[in-house]
């Protein structure tokens, strides 16, 4: 099963429409696909229709921003009902504040000598209320301030950098309630990206399990090959089911393209097994 259960479209911070992402996934050999835009379900109908027209199995998804222990993590809601009222309203509340944060990021970058970034970043999103650091990163690359989007985060937009502006996202408890209430499965997204100590990670995993969580991304475009092995061991230790997804945002961005990830280790239970 070539499953890719984590990617993004222009509905949030991707470069391609849901239909275009579906076509690229299919061309990459994906047989089970999910579009998981940030805090947004607006592309689900188009994504499902495109997937089914290409013969791919489809699971509706969303990537929810969560503040935990003072930092941002992401939880994928897999196989959710996109029409669930509580989930839709919860995501709407989570999105509130993105535009104001965008203005603040622009002001912070202007203070270190990079003017007009907010105006520039707006050119890269279809919805000003969904503006994100990725849109700023694309502008800064195209404007010649950095070589790549990863370079932008390392120099300007990552935690503690000149353009970083914190934001209070949803609580983990609320996120889990929304996903469960919509019939879905919560999945901790790309844990290798989070700057937590071993003690903090243990607390996160324990709290996640106590709230009904039982799945984690292991093989993802946001992990290095060493992290594939590291989080496979975490899945074994905690009894997590394993997920797999490229975290695709656009051609040339990220470590890996749609459908090109290595398989999950044979001894791990894929999160999608229960639905197929």
Phi and psi in degrees as a GROMACS rama.xvg file:
@    title "Ramachandran Plot"
@    xaxis  label "Phi"
@    yaxis  label "Psi"
@TYPE xy
-89.9482  88.5244  UNK-2
-96.9684  134.125  UNK-3
-128.667  101.813  UNK-4
-112.88  32.3941  UNK-5
-161.393  106.404  UNK-6
-162.391  170.325  UNK-7
-134.351  152.818  UNK-8
-125.061  -176.029  UNK-9
-64.6881  -11.7871  UNK-10
-64.7369  -28.3931  UNK-11
-120.329  -99.6236  UNK-12
-124.262  24.9126  UNK-13
-86.9654  169.486  UNK-14
-95.8169  -18.077  UNK-15
-115.467  153.646  UNK-16
-68.8497  162.988  UNK-17
-53.5651  -41.7233  UNK-18
-63.508  -40.7784  UNK-19
-69.0568  -37.0862  UNK-20
-65.1047  -42.1916  UNK-21
-58.4302  -45.0501  UNK-22
-63.3321  -39.1699  UNK-23
-69.7176  -38.9743  UNK-24
-61.1507  -46.6103  UNK-25
-61.1179  -43.0203  UNK-26
-63.9719  -28.2884  UNK-27
-83.8461  1.46524  UNK-28
92.5028  9.47046  UNK-29
-68.3292  135.021  UNK-30
-112.456  -19.653  UNK-31
-133.223  121.746  UNK-32
-131.388  151.86  UNK-33
-144.464  132.063  UNK-34
-90.4621  125.056  UNK-35
-127.984  67.463  UNK-36
-66.246  153.728  UNK-37
-67.2159  117.447  UNK-38
52.2542  32.2268  UNK-39
-154.037  132.258  UNK-40
-110.735  7.38563  UNK-41
-63.9689  -17.5248  UNK-42
-99.2207  5.4783  UNK-43
-67.8172  -42.7493  UNK-44
-63.0597  -45.4636  UNK-45
-63.5099  -41.6552  UNK-46
-63.845  -46.0694  UNK-47
-62.3981  -44.7031  UNK-48
-61.2765  -42.1683  UNK-49
-66.4562  -42.822  UNK-50
-62.1431  -46.7426  UNK-51
-66.7674  -34.0721  UNK-52
-66.8148  -23.8063  UNK-53
-96.5861  -2.85347  UNK-54
83.8173  14.7938  UNK-55
-90.4433  139.743  UNK-56
-68.8961  146.8  UNK-57
-132.476  138.788  UNK-58
-123.597  121.506  UNK-59
-64.7669  140.523  UNK-60
-149.081  168.848  UNK-61
-156.721  146.748  UNK-62
-108.119  116.742  UNK-63
-102.159  132.394  UNK-64
-81.9684  131.178  UNK-65
-132.386  137.823  UNK-66
-97.6286  120.825  UNK-67
-136.852  127.154  UNK-68
53.8506  38.9731  UNK-69
80.1658  2.27783  UNK-70
-131.368  166.43  UNK-71
-92.2705  129.719  UNK-72
-123.815  169.144  UNK-73
-124.717  139.824  UNK-74
-123.521  124.171  UNK-75
-83.9176  128.88  UNK-76
-94.399  108.844  UNK-77
-101.242  135.847  UNK-78
60.2206  45.1118  UNK-79
-87.1343  161.988  UNK-80
-84.9368  110.374  UNK-81
-64.8325  -14.2344  UNK-82
-97.6054  0.814113  UNK-83
-62.4498  123.545  UNK-84
-63.5615  -43.2294  UNK-85
-66.2968  -39.5292  UNK-86
-65.2767  -46.3626  UNK-87
-59.4631  -45.4431  UNK-88
-69.212  -36.8673  UNK-89
-64.2717  -41.3017  UNK-90
-67.1045  -37.0366  UNK-91
-61.6056  -42.8799  UNK-92
-65.5678  -37.3849  UNK-93
-66.5788  -37.1183  UNK-94
-69.074  -28.2676  UNK-95
-56.7372  131.835  UNK-96
104.482  -13.5492  UNK-97
-61.9646  -42.5622  UNK-98
-64.0786  -44.091  UNK-99
-63.8737  -39.3697  UNK-100
-63.6737  -38.3277  UNK-101
-59.6114  -44.4267  UNK-102
-59.9345  -42.4379  UNK-103
-65.9689  -36.8105  UNK-104
-63.579  -43.6217  UNK-105
-58.6157  -41.5835  UNK-106
-67.1096  -39.1847  UNK-107
-65.6243  -40.0338  UNK-108
-70.6249  -36.2394  UNK-109
-61.5479  -34.6874  UNK-110
-66.8438  -20.6416  UNK-111
-107.318  18.7399  UNK-112
94.7385  16.9968  UNK-113
-120.171  95.1056  UNK-114
-83.2066  162.564  UNK-115
60.8634  27.3218  UNK-116
-70.9895  -37.7224  UNK-117
-63.0917  -46.6022  UNK-118
-60.1705  -41.014  UNK-119
-66.1474  -42.5328  UNK-120
-64.997  -32.0047  UNK-121
-60.0533  -25.3232  UNK-122
-68.1886  -14.5806  UNK-123
-104.233  7.14994  UNK-124
-132.078  146.087  UNK-125
-83.8202  -16.6423  UNK-126
-134.954  108.579  UNK-127
-55.8845  -28.0397  UNK-128
-71.8639  -11.5046  UNK-129
-107.284  13.2078  UNK-130
-60.0951  138.485  UNK-131
-138.118  174.819  UNK-132
-61.8852  -30.203  UNK-133
-62.027  -38.806  UNK-134
-64.8628  -39.8854  UNK-135
-63.0672  -41.1912  UNK-136
-62.1154  -41.4548  UNK-137
-64.4872  -41.5027  UNK-138
-61.8742  -44.8138  UNK-139
-65.1887  -33.9708  UNK-140
-67.3651  -50.2496  UNK-141
-65.6185  -28.4823  UNK-142
-83.938  -2.67201  UNK-143
89.4854  11.8531  UNK-144
-84.7199  -14.3316  UNK-145
-154.93  162.636  UNK-146
-85.3913  -26.9912  UNK-147
-155.826  166.683  UNK-148
-65.3485  -35.2603  UNK-149
-65.3563  -35.3403  UNK-150
-63.5831  -38.7197  UNK-151
-60.2247  -47.0129  UNK-152
-64.633  -38.3396  UNK-153
-67.3708  -31.7733  UNK-154
-101.901  -32.0849  UNK-155
-124.81  -38.2055  UNK-156
-113.731  -10.0958  UNK-157
-70.4125  170.062  UNK-158
-52.9657  129.385  UNK-159
83.2719  -2.83739  UNK-160
-87.8947  166.855  UNK-161
-58.6673  -31.3968  UNK-162
-99.1128  7.6447  UNK-163
-75.2702  130.308  UNK-164
-130.051  119.511  UNK-165
-71.2551  160.029  UNK-166
-148.733  140.748  UNK-167
-88.5483  109.017  UNK-168
-90.8587  -161.011  UNK-169
-71.8841  160.637  UNK-170
-81.0251  151.062  UNK-171
-59.2954  -41.344  UNK-172
-61.0819  -41.3064  UNK-173
-68.0203  -44.817  UNK-174
-56.1167  -46.8694  UNK-175
-63.2796  -40.7528  UNK-176
-63.2818  -42.1397  UNK-177
-63.342  -46.3799  UNK-178
-64.7887  -47.9617  UNK-179
-62.0257  -42.4198  UNK-180
-65.1052  -24.0297  UNK-181
-93.3572  13.6025  UNK-182
77.3205  14.5443  UNK-183
-102.449  -179.135  UNK-184
-117.984  121.995  UNK-185
-73.7275  137.716  UNK-186
-132.507  123.197  UNK-187
-67.306  121.634  UNK-188
-85.3015  142.175  UNK-189
24.6355  67.2874  UNK-190
-60.9291  -22.6547  UNK-191
-65.3405  -12.635  UNK-192
-84.7207  -10.7207  UNK-193
-94.251  134.024  UNK-194
-91.0637  66.8304  UNK-195
-109.348  152.955  UNK-196
-75.2696  164.508  UNK-197
-55.2035  -36.881  UNK-198
-66.9644  -41.2108  UNK-199
-67.2174  -40.7162  UNK-200
-60.8587  -43.5558  UNK-201
-60.4276  -40.4931  UNK-202
-65.8091  -40.9047  UNK-203
-61.9067  -49.3812  UNK-204
-63.6065  -40.3175  UNK-205
-64.3547  -43.5634  UNK-206
-65.3696  -41.6573  UNK-207
-59.3467  -44.4892  UNK-208
-65.9194  -42.5659  UNK-209
-61.1657  -27.843  UNK-210
-90.514  7.4534  UNK-211
100.002  4.51523  UNK-212
-75.8023  142.763  UNK-213
-149.35  23.0029  UNK-214
-146.437  151.254  UNK-215
-146.887  146.691  UNK-216
-75.4481  130.734  UNK-217
-110.749  -57.0841  UNK-218
-101.434  109.176  UNK-219
-146.08  151.499  UNK-220
-63.8664  -12.7664  UNK-221
-90.4898  -0.954556  UNK-222
-107.735  151.577  UNK-223
-82.5825  164.461  UNK-224
-55.7441  -36.9004  UNK-225
-62.725  -36.1183  UNK-226
-73.1058  -26.485  UNK-227
-54.5411  -47.305  UNK-228
-70.1405  -41.0628  UNK-229
-59.8407  -46.2183  UNK-230
-85.2834  -15.1271  UNK-231
-65.5599  -39.841  UNK-232
-65.879  -38.4074  UNK-233
-61.7039  -43.6265  UNK-234
-60.5847  -41.3577  UNK-235
-65.1749  -42.5167  UNK-236
-65.1915  -40.0969  UNK-237
-98.6114  -2.9308  UNK-238
72.8264  26.406  UNK-239
-76.1468  144.678  UNK-240
-73.304  156.793  UNK-241
-112.66  141.026  UNK-242
-118.209  169.092  UNK-243
-147.401  129.454  UNK-244
-168.7  144.977  UNK-245
-73.1125  -22.2133  UNK-246
56.8991  39.6535  UNK-247
-68.079  132.933  UNK-248
-118.355  -27.3327  UNK-249
175.029  160.485  UNK-250
-57.3083  128.963  UNK-251
86.1847  -6.50256  UNK-252
-103.642  140.124  UNK-253
86.9486  175.941  UNK-254
-83.2207  -24.239  UNK-255
-151.611  151.631  UNK-256
-93.0854  169.079  UNK-257
-57.442  130.903  UNK-258
83.5526  -2.11191  UNK-259
-102.3  6.42612  UNK-260
-71.3174  150.751  UNK-261
-69.5396  161.554  UNK-262
-71.1474  162.02  UNK-263
-68.2094  151.822  UNK-264
-56.62  142.722  UNK-265
-61.5307  -27.1445  UNK-266
-85.7542  -3.46928  UNK-267
-94.0865  146.995  UNK-268
-88.4609  118.462  UNK-269
-65.296  139.913  UNK-270
-62.0147  -27.263  UNK-271
-81.9124  -6.36483  UNK-272
-60.9418  -34.7346  UNK-273
-69.281  -21.9805  UNK-274
-98.2105  -8.53648  UNK-275
